[in-house]
Amino acid sequence: MVCEIMRDEDFLKQVSEPATQADIPVADDLLETLIAHKDGCVGMAANMIGISKRIIAIVHDGEYMVMFNPEIIKKSQPYDAEEGCLSLTGTRRARRWKSIKVRWQNRDFQVRIKTFTGWTAQIIQHEIDHCEGVII
């Protein structure tokens, strides 16, 4: 189901709860909502649809990808970026890393670890910030 975008900053500032297998329907809604906004959005976190769970959906190499409980376990090469967000108006500056190693769980809740670089790394960092209650 395509969901309404959450714009309440007080809600978005809350740290998200860990996701469980019971949250798979939330991931499905998140993915559908991201696809519905594909013209102006490349990533979303569950709190952007009003659900405070650690789930993100991103576009990676032209494909959609969902991560449950993502966390950055290694980062290198800091840089400053300017980013927009579907939940917020305007753009904001953010400190990002060119390369990040991420640990997450897939839809079957199997642990995955992978290094991401460039644009995909920036998207993931933005969405993990959402999970942490960080308003960029």
VOGU-3710 file (C-alpha; in Angstrom, 3 decimals, decimal comma):
1> mvceimrded> 0,000/0,000/0,000  1,295/3,459/-0,884  1,439/5,457/2,359  1,285/9,155/3,163  4,664/10,797/3,778  5,337/11,713/7,433  6,387/15,338/7,835  6,134/15,721/11,626  9,709/16,507/12,729  9,007/15,526/16,352
11> flkqvsepat> 8,064/12,031/15,148  11,021/11,883/12,727  13,432/12,745/15,585  12,531/9,533/17,455  14,996/6,638/17,311  13,388/3,700/15,508  12,778/0,323/17,150  14,502/-2,810/15,813  12,543/-4,554/13,059  11,328/-8,143/13,339
21> qadipvaddl> 9,841/-10,607/10,864  6,413/-9,311/11,894  7,422/-6,031/10,188  7,728/-7,519/6,684  4,363/-5,917/5,694  5,826/-2,538/6,732  8,752/-3,151/4,374  6,308/-3,976/1,575  4,431/-0,697/2,154  7,721/1,213/2,331
31> letliahkdg> 8,871/-0,255/-0,970  5,550/0,490/-2,673  5,690/4,069/-1,388  9,271/4,501/-2,633  8,292/3,184/-6,070  5,326/5,584/-6,157  7,778/8,469/-5,560  10,526/7,180/-7,875  10,650/10,420/-9,870  11,972/12,365/-6,888
41> cvgmaanmig> 13,159/9,849/-4,309  15,885/7,173/-4,172  15,518/5,986/-0,598  13,109/5,907/2,317  13,085/4,841/5,942  10,013/3,374/7,651  9,563/6,434/9,857  8,902/8,420/6,673  5,635/6,468/6,383  4,831/6,819/10,064
51> iskriiaivh> 6,270/3,518/11,331  9,151/3,790/13,797  11,041/0,632/12,771  14,628/0,163/11,526  13,770/-0,592/7,907  15,054/1,209/4,834  14,357/0,844/1,116  16,792/2,183/-1,470  17,604/2,133/-5,152  20,922/0,334/-5,730
61> dgeymvmfnp> 22,281/-0,142/-9,253  18,805/0,432/-10,694  17,181/-2,187/-8,440  15,135/-1,768/-5,282  16,613/-3,138/-2,072  15,175/-3,395/1,454  17,347/-3,582/4,564  16,108/-4,572/8,013  18,109/-3,243/10,987  20,917/-1,689/8,929
71> eiikksqpyd> 24,010/-0,413/10,698  27,246/1,075/9,454  30,171/-0,920/10,813  32,987/0,834/8,948  33,332/4,153/7,126  36,052/6,043/5,300  36,728/9,212/3,307  34,463/11,894/4,798  32,969/14,650/2,653  30,271/17,295/2,921
81> aeegclsltg> 27,051/16,872/0,951  23,824/18,775/0,456  20,693/16,645/0,538  16,970/16,946/0,158  14,342/14,766/1,770  10,778/13,854/0,864  9,756/14,418/4,506  11,356/17,860/4,783  11,370/21,034/2,721  14,537/22,429/1,184
91> trrarrwksi> 18,026/20,999/1,376  20,459/20,614/4,248  24,170/19,997/4,616  25,318/16,622/5,914  28,661/14,923/6,629  28,891/11,706/4,611  31,441/8,981/3,912  32,455/7,862/0,407  32,742/4,226/1,488  30,719/2,405/4,145
101> kvrwqnrdfq> 30,481/-1,205/5,246  26,918/-2,078/6,258  25,509/-4,993/8,223  21,767/-5,643/7,805  19,205/-8,400/7,558  17,471/-9,330/4,333  13,798/-10,241/3,973  14,529/-13,731/5,347  16,336/-12,082/8,279  19,674/-13,499/7,192
111> vriktftgwt> 22,594/-11,233/8,095  24,342/-9,593/5,161  27,488/-7,448/5,114  28,565/-5,403/2,118  30,644/-2,341/1,287  28,859/0,427/-0,607  30,475/3,450/-2,222  29,506/6,709/-3,872  25,863/7,600/-4,417  24,480/4,364/-2,946
121> aqiiqheidh> 26,565/4,884/0,205  25,173/8,399/0,546  21,581/7,176/0,180  22,085/4,475/2,826  23,653/6,958/5,250  20,714/9,343/4,812  18,189/6,583/5,515  20,108/5,192/8,500  20,127/8,755/9,888  16,316/8,600/9,699
131> cegvii> 16,406/5,377/11,757  18,570/7,145/14,328  16,190/10,103/14,558  18,695/12,428/12,892  17,082/15,224/10,907  19,418/16,207/8,131
//
